[in-house]
């Protein structure tokens, strides 16, 4: 069998490469890909060769091919149908942390069944939803709190969407791109510009990936506020104004990262159970607002620089581009 995969071969340059595909062994499945999602933040860092050498091991995707910086086959949001493997899996749709590839073999342990009510296009959000769910577990929000999410990317918007479901919890999402207001509205979340972000917040989730966003989070944090840092800065240093209200307000800044189950649920939920919960949360059609544009797989080498680059004047940056394989 043969398969075709997308590889990053140089800074800002991708190519489709054909490779041999072995038959699945015990505990493995052969998957025909239906869709895959492009995680713009992480994949931009990989595509431009900006993963720091000290992070090469930690940044490896579960089914990554090659090594950093190049050539590397990277990605972790594939949805497909099982064509061969254990009988109970054949014919079922699944989500797998696999790079962009039209067919692949993966361990069943890395696969999660996609619920019938979740279409392929929306199911590619599973990894992002799993991250947002872990952030919320780390944040431990309380009914009645005043919350702010800084950064209206996919993870930030999903965090705001989850927080909005807590009783009597007030939440807003701040982002400098006014084009994100429509998506926030579609998710039922109040949108504000960073300079108009409400202050005295009890809980702040920072997910902008920009040091300026974390400075906004500090400005808006109230007394004994919790700031959850969900961004990953790579090699970028982050200067913060810790000499202002940070100490007097007893503010906590805490990292949150999806590689480990958040402490409040650790020992009570497995990674598989966390993923199953994330997939079940994708039943809401409102989340389709995050999944665009659609890009045919064979166009990916030409399209990737544009999808990961700054938007054209007057256009909104894509949130989660979806690669289609049919």
PyMOL commands that set and color helices and strands:
alter all, ss='L'
color gray80, all
select helices_A, chain A and resi 40-47+53-55+108-110+120-123+126-139+154-163+178-186+194-196+211-220+245-248+263-265+271-283+285-290+297-308
alter helices_A, ss='H'
color red, helices_A
select strands_A, chain A and resi 2-10+13-20+28-37+65-66+72-73+78-85+93-96+103-107+111-113+146-150+170-174+190-192+201-206+221-229+252-255+294-296+322-324
alter strands_A, ss='S'
color yellow, strands_A
deselect
rebuild
show_as cartoon
